[in-house]
């Protein structure tokens, strides 16, 4: 399975990099089933996924951001949950914070993140990747210039290097919730917005970040009256973390020893892999160690 998913991600990466200079990449041509804006590069990446699946000849089911569930062959044993470009906006801009994300679970009536058996995150810019499989002792890293995984030991909120999310999130709600943490850490640590959950979480494994926070879904669950605000900035839809955004990253983070939960501190394993409904969307607080994770949960100011 490792060779299969590495080749799949490499095929997507090759097609995307080749298309960056020939497409009007910033043209929004529509929206995904979940409501997120889709760019020209998304079409290229989605097509590359399906071509690899068809050419590979292996019966599999594929659930992707734009095309939903597709079956190749009869009675596939495995489900591939693929975000062909997690971080489309950085990819369109030619920045490095974009990945190909692939999680693999056995087919069932309701496959969940907890059922993932293989996971891969490949960096679009460099081709470096993180791979893990159930039963293995560690995450496999390829293409990095230092030992990976290498989690940090930072526990001080004022010293942490962390990323947060704004896409589909009213900015004033986010700053209400953790603006004080931004103020506290922006100078003596570092605050980043990468527009990619998988890239952000993968930076914990590379030791470049200490934490990643996206609590938009937590705020909406605490106060359903905020729904119009989230729909306003999501072009009429709620755009929180979908299962394809985090399935591979959660598996790899847990396998590497990071602490990753929803915004309540609860495990993400029960998240269904093929459900885009608001009820199945998630928040996320990830940290390189339990002490920092606890400090983040306690430090974020909930409105409820």
Buried (B, 14 or more C-beta within 10 A) or exposed (E): BBEBBBEBBBBBBEBBBEBBEEBEBEEEEEBBBBBBBBBBBBBBBBBBBBBBBEEBEBBBBBBBBBBEEBBBBEEBEBBBBBBBBBBBBBBBBEBBBBBBBBBBBEBEEEBBBBBBBBBBBBBBBEBBBBBBBEEEEEBBBEEBEEEBBBBBEBBBBEBBBBBBBBBBBBEEBBBBBBEBBBEBBEEEBBBBEBBBBBBBBBBBBBBBBBBBBBBBBBBBBBBEEBEEBBBEBBEEBBBBBBBBBBBBBBBBBBBBBBBBBBBBEEEBBEBBBBBBEBEBBBBBBBBBBEBBBBBBBEBBEBEE
